[in-house]
Amino acid sequence: MSRNPLDLHPDLQPIYWAFEAKAKEQELDYILTCTYRSNADQDQLYAQGRTLPGLIVTRARGGQSAHNFTIDGKPAAKAFDIVPSINGKPQWSTSCLSWQQLGQIGTDLGLNWYGEPDAPFKEFPHFQMKD
């Protein structure tokens, strides 16, 4: 699993850097938690809350997530995950106002944000390119 923005799809990288800049302008801190995931990593995450301990955190199996995309065998994720950070501590509670502010930045940049009220399912950390 990667947290490297360079493992994002070439079309998503400039959008991610704009996201980062706009968050800094608004003094919003966040932690980039995931860019690229291999199919094996995705399957492991999918098993969480099903056949492995923990909460269910994804609906996608390996190869079904925008995090699993590659170009010529190299990582080119079409999605990234974040968590707001306050004083260096991740804020996983969806009641944290920073989620909405960061979500607005992402949607203003043309990304799908899965914390929006009309999202097909709720996954606040997930920002994805529109296809």
A tleap script that builds the chain and sets N, CA, C and O, in Angstrom:
source leaprc.protein.ff14SB
mol = sequence {
  NMET SER ARG ASN PRO LEU ASP LEU HIE PRO
  ASP LEU GLN PRO ILE TYR TRP ALA PHE GLU
  ALA LYS ALA LYS GLU GLN GLU LEU ASP TYR
  ILE LEU THR CYS THR TYR ARG SER ASN ALA
  ASP GLN ASP GLN LEU TYR ALA GLN GLY ARG
  THR LEU PRO GLY LEU ILE VAL THR ARG ALA
  ARG GLY GLY GLN SER ALA HIE ASN PHE THR
  ILE ASP GLY LYS PRO ALA ALA LYS ALA PHE
  ASP ILE VAL PRO SER ILE ASN GLY LYS PRO
  GLN TRP SER THR SER CYS LEU SER TRP GLN
  GLN LEU GLY GLN ILE GLY THR ASP LEU GLY
  LEU ASN TRP TYR GLY GLU PRO ASP ALA PRO
  PHE LYS GLU PHE PRO HIE PHE GLN MET LYS
  CASP
}
set mol.1.N position { 0.859 -1.174 0.000 }
set mol.1.CA position { 0.000 0.000 0.000 }
set mol.1.C position { 0.902 1.234 0.000 }
set mol.1.O position { 1.932 1.266 0.674 }
set mol.2.N position { 0.502 2.236 -0.760 }
set mol.2.CA position { 1.315 3.439 -0.908 }
set mol.2.C position { 0.581 4.668 -0.378 }
set mol.2.O position { -0.647 4.752 -0.395 }
set mol.3.N position { 1.379 5.601 0.085 }
set mol.3.CA position { 0.895 6.941 0.447 }
set mol.3.C position { 1.587 7.997 -0.398 }
set mol.3.O position { 1.540 9.187 -0.084 }
set mol.4.N position { 2.225 7.560 -1.461 }
set mol.4.CA position { 3.017 8.448 -2.292 }
set mol.4.C position { 2.146 9.076 -3.386 }
set mol.4.O position { 1.563 8.349 -4.190 }
set mol.5.N position { 2.046 10.410 -3.433 }
set mol.5.CA position { 1.255 11.052 -4.490 }
set mol.5.C position { 1.756 10.733 -5.899 }
set mol.5.O position { 0.996 10.837 -6.861 }
set mol.6.N position { 3.022 10.349 -6.029 }
set mol.6.CA position { 3.551 9.996 -7.344 }
set mol.6.C position { 3.000 8.657 -7.837 }
set mol.6.O position { 3.188 8.301 -9.001 }
set mol.7.N position { 2.325 7.919 -6.967 }
set mol.7.CA position { 1.665 6.673 -7.359 }
set mol.7.C position { 0.223 6.905 -7.806 }
set mol.7.O position { -0.522 5.952 -8.033 }
set mol.8.N position { -0.166 8.173 -7.930 }
set mol.8.CA position { -1.475 8.514 -8.476 }
set mol.8.C position { -1.399 8.558 -10.002 }
set mol.8.O position { -0.326 8.732 -10.579 }
set mol.9.N position { -2.547 8.399 -10.639 }
set mol.9.CA position { -2.652 8.493 -12.094 }
set mol.9.C position { -2.099 9.856 -12.531 }
set mol.9.O position { -2.303 10.849 -11.833 }
set mol.10.N position { -1.402 9.918 -13.675 }
set mol.10.CA position { -0.856 11.202 -14.135 }
set mol.10.C position { -1.895 12.322 -14.243 }
set mol.10.O position { -1.558 13.490 -14.050 }
set mol.11.N position { -3.143 11.987 -14.547 }
set mol.11.CA position { -4.194 13.011 -14.618 }
set mol.11.C position { -4.660 13.456 -13.237 }
set mol.11.O position { -5.188 14.558 -13.086 }
set mol.12.N position { -4.469 12.607 -12.228 }
set mol.12.CA position { -4.903 12.940 -10.874 }
set mol.12.C position { -3.831 13.699 -10.098 }
set mol.12.O position { -4.159 14.453 -9.182 }
set mol.13.N position { -2.569 13.517 -10.442 }
set mol.13.CA position { -1.505 14.170 -9.675 }
set mol.13.C position { -1.662 15.686 -9.587 }
set mol.13.O position { -1.567 16.224 -8.484 }
set mol.14.N position { -1.899 16.410 -10.695 }
set mol.14.CA position { -2.034 17.874 -10.548 }
set mol.14.C position { -3.270 18.259 -9.723 }
set mol.14.O position { -3.268 19.281 -9.035 }
set mol.15.N position { -4.302 17.454 -9.794 }
set mol.15.CA position { -5.499 17.731 -8.984 }
set mol.15.C position { -5.172 17.525 -7.507 }
set mol.15.O position { -5.588 18.309 -6.655 }
set mol.16.N position { -4.418 16.457 -7.212 }
set mol.16.CA position { -4.019 16.220 -5.824 }
set mol.16.C position { -3.168 17.384 -5.304 }
set mol.16.O position { -3.387 17.859 -4.190 }
set mol.17.N position { -2.196 17.845 -6.104 }
set mol.17.CA position { -1.339 18.948 -5.645 }
set mol.17.C position { -2.163 20.217 -5.442 }
set mol.17.O position { -1.882 20.988 -4.525 }
set mol.18.N position { -3.165 20.445 -6.270 }
set mol.18.CA position { -4.067 21.594 -6.074 }
set mol.18.C position { -4.885 21.411 -4.794 }
set mol.18.O position { -5.105 22.369 -4.053 }
set mol.19.N position { -5.331 20.184 -4.538 }
set mol.19.CA position { -6.058 19.864 -3.302 }
set mol.19.C position { -5.188 20.218 -2.097 }
set mol.19.O position { -5.635 20.888 -1.166 }
set mol.20.N position { -3.950 19.759 -2.131 }
set mol.20.CA position { -3.026 20.021 -1.028 }
set mol.20.C position { -2.830 21.529 -0.830 }
set mol.20.O position { -2.854 22.009 0.303 }
set mol.21.N position { -2.640 22.271 -1.912 }
set mol.21.CA position { -2.420 23.717 -1.821 }
set mol.21.C position { -3.652 24.429 -1.257 }
set mol.21.O position { -3.521 25.306 -0.402 }
set mol.22.N position { -4.836 24.062 -1.725 }
set mol.22.CA position { -6.069 24.706 -1.236 }
set mol.22.C position { -6.302 24.398 0.243 }
set mol.22.O position { -6.757 25.259 0.997 }
set mol.23.N position { -5.989 23.164 0.653 }
set mol.23.CA position { -6.118 22.816 2.073 }
set mol.23.C position { -5.173 23.675 2.914 }
set mol.23.O position { -5.558 24.165 3.975 }
set mol.24.N position { -3.952 23.855 2.447 }
set mol.24.CA position { -2.991 24.698 3.184 }
set mol.24.C position { -3.473 26.143 3.243 }
set mol.24.O position { -3.357 26.792 4.282 }
set mol.25.N position { -4.016 26.654 2.125 }
set mol.25.CA position { -4.543 28.030 2.102 }
set mol.25.C position { -5.620 28.217 3.173 }
set mol.25.O position { -5.718 29.274 3.797 }
set mol.26.N position { -6.423 27.174 3.372 }
set mol.26.CA position { -7.517 27.244 4.348 }
set mol.26.C position { -7.085 26.752 5.734 }
set mol.26.O position { -7.907 26.604 6.639 }
set mol.27.N position { -5.772 26.501 5.881 }
set mol.27.CA position { -5.203 26.024 7.151 }
set mol.27.C position { -5.863 24.742 7.628 }
set mol.27.O position { -6.134 24.569 8.816 }
set mol.28.N position { -6.118 23.843 6.678 }
set mol.28.CA position { -6.684 22.530 6.976 }
set mol.28.C position { -5.584 21.483 6.859 }
set mol.28.O position { -4.978 21.317 5.801 }
set mol.29.N position { -5.341 20.798 7.934 }
set mol.29.CA position { -4.337 19.737 7.919 }
set mol.29.C position { -5.024 18.402 7.698 }
set mol.29.O position { -6.152 18.185 8.141 }
set mol.30.N position { -4.331 17.519 7.013 }
set mol.30.CA position { -4.824 16.163 6.803 }
set mol.30.C position { -3.643 15.232 6.626 }
set mol.30.O position { -2.513 15.668 6.407 }
set mol.31.N position { -3.922 13.961 6.723 }
set mol.31.CA position { -2.930 12.923 6.496 }
set mol.31.C position { -3.362 12.152 5.254 }
set mol.31.O position { -4.500 11.689 5.171 }
set mol.32.N position { -2.467 12.017 4.302 }
set mol.32.CA position { -2.717 11.190 3.123 }
set mol.32.C position { -2.511 9.745 3.563 }
set mol.32.O position { -1.389 9.345 3.873 }
set mol.33.N position { -3.583 8.962 3.592 }
set mol.33.CA position { -3.496 7.597 4.130 }
set mol.33.C position { -3.313 6.536 3.061 }
set mol.33.O position { -2.825 5.445 3.358 }
set mol.34.N position { -3.697 6.830 1.810 }
set mol.34.CA position { -3.538 5.818 0.768 }
set mol.34.C position { -3.644 6.440 -0.612 }
set mol.34.O position { -4.498 7.289 -0.870 }
set mol.35.N position { -2.758 6.000 -1.491 }
set mol.35.CA position { -2.873 6.300 -2.912 }
set mol.35.C position { -3.093 4.955 -3.614 }
set mol.35.O position { -4.234 4.561 -3.852 }
set mol.36.N position { -2.016 4.258 -3.942 }
set mol.36.CA position { -2.115 2.979 -4.655 }
set mol.36.C position { -2.198 1.803 -3.675 }
set mol.36.O position { -1.527 1.780 -2.644 }
set mol.37.N position { -3.044 0.825 -4.031 }
set mol.37.CA position { -3.117 -0.462 -3.331 }
set mol.37.C position { -3.064 -1.563 -4.367 }
set mol.37.O position { -3.766 -1.499 -5.376 }
set mol.38.N position { -2.254 -2.557 -4.137 }
set mol.38.CA position { -2.234 -3.727 -5.019 }
set mol.38.C position { -3.542 -4.496 -4.848 }
set mol.38.O position { -4.276 -4.279 -3.884 }
set mol.39.N position { -3.824 -5.382 -5.775 }
set mol.39.CA position { -5.021 -6.220 -5.650 }
set mol.39.C position { -4.963 -7.059 -4.381 }
set mol.39.O position { -5.981 -7.255 -3.718 }
set mol.40.N position { -3.771 -7.557 -4.038 }
set mol.40.CA position { -3.627 -8.359 -2.813 }
set mol.40.C position { -3.920 -7.507 -1.575 }
set mol.40.O position { -4.608 -7.958 -0.660 }
set mol.41.N position { -3.395 -6.268 -1.547 }
set mol.41.CA position { -3.694 -5.358 -0.434 }
set mol.41.C position { -5.190 -5.073 -0.359 }
set mol.41.O position { -5.766 -5.012 0.727 }
set mol.42.N position { -5.814 -4.899 -1.528 }
set mol.42.CA position { -7.243 -4.613 -1.578 }
set mol.42.C position { -8.041 -5.799 -1.042 }
set mol.42.O position { -8.988 -5.613 -0.278 }
set mol.43.N position { -7.669 -7.008 -1.435 }
set mol.43.CA position { -8.363 -8.206 -0.934 }
set mol.43.C position { -8.214 -8.336 0.578 }
set mol.43.O position { -9.160 -8.725 1.264 }
set mol.44.N position { -7.044 -8.016 1.096 }
set mol.44.CA position { -6.807 -8.056 2.551 }
set mol.44.C position { -7.722 -7.045 3.250 }
set mol.44.O position { -8.327 -7.357 4.276 }
set mol.45.N position { -7.819 -5.853 2.700 }
set mol.45.CA position { -8.681 -4.826 3.273 }
set mol.45.C position { -10.151 -5.230 3.174 }
set mol.45.O position { -10.934 -4.993 4.093 }
set mol.46.N position { -10.515 -5.845 2.042 }
set mol.46.CA position { -11.893 -6.304 1.863 }
set mol.46.C position { -12.260 -7.376 2.899 }
set mol.46.O position { -13.400 -7.428 3.361 }
set mol.47.N position { -11.319 -8.208 3.255 }
set mol.47.CA position { -11.578 -9.286 4.229 }
set mol.47.C position { -11.828 -8.737 5.633 }
set mol.47.O position { -12.470 -9.391 6.455 }
set mol.48.N position { -11.313 -7.524 5.905 }
set mol.48.CA position { -11.498 -6.922 7.225 }
set mol.48.C position { -12.989 -6.740 7.507 }
set mol.48.O position { -13.726 -6.164 6.707 }
set mol.49.N position { -13.409 -7.243 8.660 }
set mol.49.CA position { -14.817 -7.145 9.051 }
set mol.49.C position { -15.678 -8.242 8.449 }
set mol.49.O position { -16.861 -8.357 8.769 }
set mol.50.N position { -15.090 -9.038 7.588 }
set mol.50.CA position { -15.804 -10.164 6.991 }
set mol.50.C position { -15.191 -11.468 7.504 }
set mol.50.O position { -15.790 -12.162 8.325 }
set mol.51.N position { -14.008 -11.792 7.020 }
set mol.51.CA position { -13.345 -13.013 7.484 }
set mol.51.C position { -12.177 -12.707 8.418 }
set mol.51.O position { -11.601 -13.620 9.009 }
set mol.52.N position { -11.826 -11.436 8.556 }
set mol.52.CA position { -10.774 -10.989 9.474 }
set mol.52.C position { -11.373 -10.008 10.479 }
set mol.52.O position { -12.391 -9.376 10.195 }
set mol.53.N position { -10.752 -9.876 11.649 }
set mol.53.CA position { -11.267 -8.930 12.647 }
set mol.53.C position { -11.230 -7.490 12.136 }
set mol.53.O position { -10.437 -7.138 11.263 }
set mol.54.N position { -12.108 -6.675 12.703 }
set mol.54.CA position { -12.130 -5.248 12.385 }
set mol.54.C position { -13.433 -4.836 11.743 }
set mol.54.O position { -14.326 -5.649 11.505 }
set mol.55.N position { -13.515 -3.545 11.471 }
set mol.55.CA position { -14.694 -2.980 10.834 }
set mol.55.C position { -14.575 -3.081 9.317 }
set mol.55.O position { -13.471 -3.048 8.774 }
set mol.56.N position { -15.696 -3.202 8.643 }
set mol.56.CA position { -15.703 -3.164 7.176 }
set mol.56.C position { -15.369 -1.748 6.744 }
set mol.56.O position { -16.012 -0.792 7.179 }
set mol.57.N position { -14.354 -1.612 5.880 }
set mol.57.CA position { -13.920 -0.287 5.446 }
set mol.57.C position { -13.945 -0.128 3.934 }
set mol.57.O position { -13.682 0.964 3.429 }
set mol.58.N position { -14.256 -1.189 3.201 }
set mol.58.CA position { -14.341 -1.075 1.749 }
set mol.58.C position { -15.386 -2.041 1.214 }
set mol.58.O position { -15.671 -3.077 1.815 }
set mol.59.N position { -15.943 -1.678 0.081 }
set mol.59.CA position { -16.903 -2.541 -0.614 }
set mol.59.C position { -16.274 -3.184 -1.836 }
set mol.59.O position { -16.930 -3.955 -2.537 }
set mol.60.N position { -15.004 -2.875 -2.102 }
set mol.60.CA position { -14.346 -3.326 -3.327 }
set mol.60.C position { -13.327 -4.433 -3.054 }
set mol.60.O position { -12.530 -4.356 -2.118 }
set mol.61.N position { -13.376 -5.446 -3.884 }
set mol.61.CA position { -12.352 -6.497 -3.875 }
set mol.61.C position { -11.191 -6.041 -4.748 }
set mol.61.O position { -11.273 -5.018 -5.427 }
set mol.62.N position { -10.108 -6.815 -4.722 }
set mol.62.CA position { -8.946 -6.513 -5.544 }
set mol.62.C position { -9.334 -6.385 -7.009 }
set mol.62.O position { -10.031 -7.243 -7.551 }
set mol.63.N position { -8.883 -5.319 -7.644 }
set mol.63.CA position { -9.190 -5.060 -9.042 }
set mol.63.C position { -10.456 -4.253 -9.256 }
set mol.63.O position { -10.725 -3.814 -10.375 }
set mol.64.N position { -11.247 -4.046 -8.194 }
set mol.64.CA position { -12.503 -3.301 -8.314 }
set mol.64.C position { -12.395 -1.864 -7.811 }
set mol.64.O position { -13.314 -1.067 -7.999 }
set mol.65.N position { -11.292 -1.538 -7.182 }
set mol.65.CA position { -11.128 -0.212 -6.582 }
set mol.65.C position { -10.307 0.690 -7.490 }
set mol.65.O position { -9.414 0.228 -8.200 }
set mol.66.N position { -10.616 1.972 -7.459 }
set mol.66.CA position { -9.821 2.954 -8.200 }
set mol.66.C position { -8.412 3.064 -7.634 }
set mol.66.O position { -7.528 3.615 -8.290 }
set mol.67.N position { -8.187 2.553 -6.433 }
set mol.67.CA position { -6.843 2.525 -5.847 }
set mol.67.C position { -5.957 1.488 -6.539 }
set mol.67.O position { -4.733 1.563 -6.427 }
set mol.68.N position { -6.545 0.524 -7.250 }
set mol.68.CA position { -5.803 -0.597 -7.827 }
set mol.68.C position { -5.340 -0.364 -9.257 }
set mol.68.O position { -4.738 -1.256 -9.854 }
set mol.69.N position { -5.600 0.796 -9.818 }
set mol.69.CA position { -5.324 1.043 -11.225 }
set mol.69.C position { -3.818 1.123 -11.482 }
set mol.69.O position { -3.066 1.671 -10.676 }
set mol.70.N position { -3.391 0.567 -12.618 }
set mol.70.CA position { -1.991 0.642 -13.048 }
set mol.70.C position { -1.926 1.038 -14.519 }
set mol.70.O position { -2.896 0.890 -15.263 }
set mol.71.N position { -0.777 1.538 -14.915 }
set mol.71.CA position { -0.465 1.799 -16.323 }
set mol.71.C position { 0.871 1.109 -16.596 }
set mol.71.O position { 1.880 1.415 -15.960 }
set mol.72.N position { 0.865 0.186 -17.537 }
set mol.72.CA position { 2.071 -0.575 -17.868 }
set mol.72.C position { 2.695 -1.213 -16.630 }
set mol.72.O position { 3.917 -1.258 -16.489 }
set mol.73.N position { 1.835 -1.708 -15.733 }
set mol.73.CA position { 2.297 -2.399 -14.536 }
set mol.73.C position { 2.784 -1.497 -13.415 }
set mol.73.O position { 3.231 -1.990 -12.380 }
set mol.74.N position { 2.708 -0.184 -13.601 }
set mol.74.CA position { 3.156 0.756 -12.575 }
set mol.74.C position { 1.949 1.396 -11.908 }
set mol.74.O position { 0.939 1.642 -12.568 }
set mol.75.N position { 2.037 1.674 -10.598 }
set mol.75.CA position { 0.914 2.300 -9.892 }
set mol.75.C position { 0.435 3.572 -10.580 }
set mol.75.O position { 1.233 4.414 -10.990 }
set mol.76.N position { -0.877 3.693 -10.695 }
set mol.76.CA position { -1.513 4.883 -11.276 }
set mol.76.C position { -2.919 5.000 -10.696 }
set mol.76.O position { -3.908 5.029 -11.429 }
set mol.77.N position { -2.989 5.065 -9.363 }
set mol.77.CA position { -4.272 5.085 -8.664 }
set mol.77.C position { -5.134 6.251 -9.124 }
set mol.77.O position { -4.644 7.360 -9.340 }
set mol.78.N position { -6.419 5.983 -9.270 }
set mol.78.CA position { -7.378 7.015 -9.653 }
set mol.78.C position { -8.146 7.541 -8.444 }
set mol.78.O position { -9.184 8.188 -8.583 }
set mol.79.N position { -7.612 7.250 -7.246 }
set mol.79.CA position { -8.253 7.691 -6.006 }
set mol.79.C position { -7.190 7.868 -4.932 }
set mol.79.O position { -6.111 7.279 -4.996 }
set mol.80.N position { -7.520 8.692 -3.945 }
set mol.80.CA position { -6.687 8.800 -2.749 }
set mol.80.C position { -7.590 8.921 -1.532 }
set mol.80.O position { -8.729 9.380 -1.619 }
set mol.81.N position { -7.050 8.496 -0.398 }
set mol.81.CA position { -7.760 8.576 0.867 }
set mol.81.C position { -6.993 9.492 1.809 }
set mol.81.O position { -5.762 9.533 1.804 }
set mol.82.N position { -7.751 10.225 2.615 }
set mol.82.CA position { -7.167 11.145 3.592 }
set mol.82.C position { -7.917 11.011 4.911 }
set mol.82.O position { -8.954 10.352 4.985 }
set mol.83.N position { -7.386 11.637 5.938 }
set mol.83.CA position { -8.105 11.856 7.189 }
set mol.83.C position { -7.696 13.241 7.691 }
set mol.83.O position { -6.509 13.567 7.693 }
set mol.84.N position { -8.666 14.067 8.119 }
set mol.84.CA position { -8.312 15.358 8.703 }
set mol.84.C position { -7.428 15.152 9.933 }
set mol.84.O position { -7.519 14.138 10.625 }
set mol.85.N position { -6.586 16.123 10.179 }
set mol.85.CA position { -5.671 16.062 11.306 }
set mol.85.C position { -5.757 17.377 12.080 }
set mol.85.O position { -5.692 18.459 11.497 }
set mol.86.N position { -5.902 17.268 13.376 }
set mol.86.CA position { -5.912 18.453 14.238 }
set mol.86.C position { -4.830 18.240 15.293 }
set mol.86.O position { -4.846 17.258 16.036 }
set mol.87.N position { -3.899 19.175 15.338 }
set mol.87.CA position { -2.742 19.062 16.234 }
set mol.87.C position { -2.010 17.737 16.054 }
set mol.87.O position { -1.541 17.133 17.019 }
set mol.88.N position { -1.919 17.294 14.793 }
set mol.88.CA position { -1.181 16.075 14.476 }
set mol.88.C position { -1.924 14.781 14.734 }
set mol.88.O position { -1.364 13.700 14.555 }
set mol.89.N position { -3.181 14.876 15.153 }
set mol.89.CA position { -3.948 13.667 15.471 }
set mol.89.C position { -5.065 13.471 14.451 }
set mol.89.O position { -5.825 14.399 14.172 }
set mol.90.N position { -5.167 12.248 13.888 }
set mol.90.CA position { -6.238 11.990 12.914 }
set mol.90.C position { -7.614 12.144 13.553 }
set mol.90.O position { -7.829 11.757 14.702 }
set mol.91.N position { -8.537 12.715 12.788 }
set mol.91.CA position { -9.904 12.953 13.248 }
set mol.91.C position { -10.856 12.071 12.433 }
set mol.91.O position { -11.394 12.510 11.417 }
set mol.92.N position { -11.057 10.851 12.873 }
set mol.92.CA position { -11.868 9.903 12.111 }
set mol.92.C position { -13.364 10.149 12.256 }
set mol.92.O position { -14.143 9.689 11.421 }
set mol.93.N position { -13.778 10.856 13.288 }
set mol.93.CA position { -15.204 11.113 13.481 }
set mol.93.C position { -15.732 11.966 12.336 }
set mol.93.O position { -15.183 13.025 12.034 }
set mol.94.N position { -16.802 11.497 11.702 }
set mol.94.CA position { -17.363 12.228 10.564 }
set mol.94.C position { -18.063 13.513 10.997 }
set mol.94.O position { -18.499 14.290 10.148 }
set mol.95.N position { -18.178 13.746 12.298 }
set mol.95.CA position { -18.754 15.006 12.767 }
set mol.95.C position { -17.719 16.128 12.773 }
set mol.95.O position { -18.067 17.286 13.000 }
set mol.96.N position { -16.468 15.802 12.531 }
set mol.96.CA position { -15.407 16.813 12.462 }
set mol.96.C position { -15.671 17.717 11.257 }
set mol.96.O position { -15.806 17.235 10.132 }
set mol.97.N position { -15.742 19.018 11.494 }
set mol.97.CA position { -16.050 19.999 10.442 }
set mol.97.C position { -15.043 19.943 9.292 }
set mol.97.O position { -15.401 20.232 8.150 }
set mol.98.N position { -13.807 19.581 9.572 }
set mol.98.CA position { -12.777 19.531 8.527 }
set mol.98.C position { -13.149 18.584 7.396 }
set mol.98.O position { -12.758 18.819 6.252 }
set mol.99.N position { -13.894 17.519 7.684 }
set mol.99.CA position { -14.314 16.603 6.616 }
set mol.99.C position { -15.085 17.365 5.541 }
set mol.99.O position { -14.809 17.229 4.349 }
set mol.100.N position { -16.048 18.163 5.976 }
set mol.100.CA position { -16.875 18.901 5.024 }
set mol.100.C position { -16.046 19.921 4.246 }
set mol.100.O position { -16.239 20.094 3.043 }
set mol.101.N position { -15.126 20.593 4.932 }
set mol.101.CA position { -14.289 21.585 4.267 }
set mol.101.C position { -13.369 20.917 3.241 }
set mol.101.O position { -13.232 21.412 2.122 }
set mol.102.N position { -12.745 19.812 3.607 }
set mol.102.CA position { -11.871 19.092 2.675 }
set mol.102.C position { -12.687 18.476 1.544 }
set mol.102.O position { -12.250 18.458 0.393 }
set mol.103.N position { -13.866 17.975 1.875 }
set mol.103.CA position { -14.754 17.430 0.845 }
set mol.103.C position { -15.135 18.479 -0.176 }
set mol.103.O position { -15.206 18.190 -1.370 }
set mol.104.N position { -15.380 19.696 0.283 }
set mol.104.CA position { -15.725 20.788 -0.629 }
set mol.104.C position { -14.560 21.121 -1.549 }
set mol.104.O position { -14.756 21.381 -2.736 }
set mol.105.N position { -13.350 21.111 -1.005 }
set mol.105.CA position { -12.175 21.353 -1.847 }
set mol.105.C position { -12.116 20.301 -2.953 }
set mol.105.O position { -11.933 20.630 -4.125 }
set mol.106.N position { -12.271 19.044 -2.572 }
set mol.106.CA position { -12.217 17.969 -3.562 }
set mol.106.C position { -13.288 18.094 -4.628 }
set mol.106.O position { -12.997 17.941 -5.815 }
set mol.107.N position { -14.512 18.365 -4.232 }
set mol.107.CA position { -15.589 18.477 -5.218 }
set mol.107.C position { -15.406 19.714 -6.089 }
set mol.107.O position { -15.724 19.684 -7.278 }
set mol.108.N position { -14.893 20.813 -5.506 }
set mol.108.CA position { -14.610 22.013 -6.306 }
set mol.108.C position { -13.553 21.728 -7.373 }
set mol.108.O position { -13.545 22.361 -8.429 }
set mol.109.N position { -12.668 20.781 -7.095 }
set mol.109.CA position { -11.627 20.400 -8.049 }
set mol.109.C position { -12.097 19.329 -9.035 }
set mol.109.O position { -11.324 18.865 -9.874 }
set mol.110.N position { -13.369 18.941 -8.928 }
set mol.110.CA position { -13.935 17.984 -9.878 }
set mol.110.C position { -13.830 16.530 -9.477 }
set mol.110.O position { -14.048 15.645 -10.304 }
set mol.111.N position { -13.500 16.264 -8.219 }
set mol.111.CA position { -13.401 14.878 -7.754 }
set mol.111.C position { -14.735 14.403 -7.200 }
set mol.111.O position { -15.549 15.203 -6.741 }
set mol.112.N position { -14.946 13.110 -7.246 }
set mol.112.CA position { -16.043 12.497 -6.504 }
set mol.112.C position { -15.570 12.350 -5.066 }
set mol.112.O position { -14.482 11.835 -4.811 }
set mol.113.N position { -16.390 12.803 -4.134 }
set mol.113.CA position { -16.087 12.624 -2.705 }
set mol.113.C position { -17.205 11.780 -2.118 }
set mol.113.O position { -18.382 12.114 -2.258 }
set mol.114.N position { -16.845 10.707 -1.471 }
set mol.114.CA position { -17.838 9.770 -0.979 }
set mol.114.C position { -18.341 10.092 0.424 }
set mol.114.O position { -18.862 9.219 1.118 }
set mol.115.N position { -18.184 11.339 0.833 }
set mol.115.CA position { -18.804 11.841 2.054 }
set mol.115.C position { -19.996 12.731 1.754 }
set mol.115.O position { -20.685 13.190 2.665 }
set mol.116.N position { -20.239 12.976 0.453 }
set mol.116.CA position { -21.370 13.823 0.065 }
set mol.116.C position { -22.693 13.140 0.420 }
set mol.116.O position { -22.775 11.912 0.433 }
set mol.117.N position { -23.726 13.933 0.707 }
set mol.117.CA position { -25.020 13.356 1.067 }
set mol.117.C position { -25.581 12.394 0.016 }
set mol.117.O position { -26.249 11.420 0.365 }
set mol.118.N position { -25.314 12.661 -1.272 }
set mol.118.CA position { -25.877 11.809 -2.318 }
set mol.118.C position { -24.889 10.736 -2.805 }
set mol.118.O position { -25.121 10.108 -3.838 }
set mol.119.N position { -23.801 10.526 -2.075 }
set mol.119.CA position { -22.832 9.486 -2.468 }
set mol.119.C position { -23.517 8.117 -2.421 }
set mol.119.O position { -24.360 7.874 -1.557 }
set mol.120.N position { -23.158 7.223 -3.348 }
set mol.120.CA position { -23.795 5.901 -3.385 }
set mol.120.C position { -23.553 5.090 -2.111 }
set mol.120.O position { -24.348 4.214 -1.773 }
set mol.121.N position { -22.465 5.378 -1.408 }
set mol.121.CA position { -22.172 4.809 -0.104 }
set mol.121.C position { -21.241 5.787 0.599 }
set mol.121.O position { -20.558 6.571 -0.060 }
set mol.122.N position { -21.206 5.752 1.913 }
set mol.122.CA position { -20.396 6.702 2.674 }
set mol.122.C position { -18.995 6.144 2.897 }
set mol.122.O position { -18.814 5.065 3.462 }
set mol.123.N position { -18.021 6.907 2.437 }
set mol.123.CA position { -16.613 6.587 2.654 }
set mol.123.C position { -15.891 7.931 2.675 }
set mol.123.O position { -15.266 8.331 1.693 }
set mol.124.N position { -15.989 8.621 3.817 }
set mol.124.CA position { -15.494 9.992 3.942 }
set mol.124.C position { -14.042 10.164 3.502 }
set mol.124.O position { -13.734 11.196 2.905 }
set mol.125.N position { -13.129 9.224 3.755 }
set mol.125.CA position { -11.739 9.433 3.357 }
set mol.125.C position { -11.491 9.417 1.855 }
set mol.125.O position { -10.424 9.849 1.419 }
set mol.126.N position { -12.427 8.938 1.049 }
set mol.126.CA position { -12.184 8.581 -0.356 }
set mol.126.C position { -12.526 9.699 -1.339 }
set mol.126.O position { -13.654 10.189 -1.388 }
set mol.127.N position { -11.502 10.090 -2.132 }
set mol.127.CA position { -11.662 11.043 -3.223 }
set mol.127.C position { -11.237 10.329 -4.499 }
set mol.127.O position { -10.202 9.663 -4.530 }
set mol.128.N position { -12.043 10.470 -5.555 }
set mol.128.CA position { -11.797 9.690 -6.769 }
set mol.128.C position { -12.031 10.538 -8.011 }
set mol.128.O position { -12.898 11.412 -8.038 }
set mol.129.N position { -11.225 10.254 -9.050 }
set mol.129.CA position { -11.417 10.898 -10.346 }
set mol.129.C position { -12.792 10.523 -10.897 }
set mol.129.O position { -13.272 9.407 -10.698 }
set mol.130.N position { -13.409 11.465 -11.583 }
set mol.130.CA position { -14.640 11.142 -12.294 }
set mol.130.C position { -14.267 10.513 -13.618 }
set mol.130.O position { -13.365 10.998 -14.301 }
set mol.131.N position { -14.937 9.453 -13.986 }
set mol.131.CA position { -14.638 8.791 -15.269 }
set mol.131.C position { -15.481 9.374 -16.365 }
set mol.131.O position { -15.376 8.952 -17.516 }
savepdb mol mol.pdb
quit
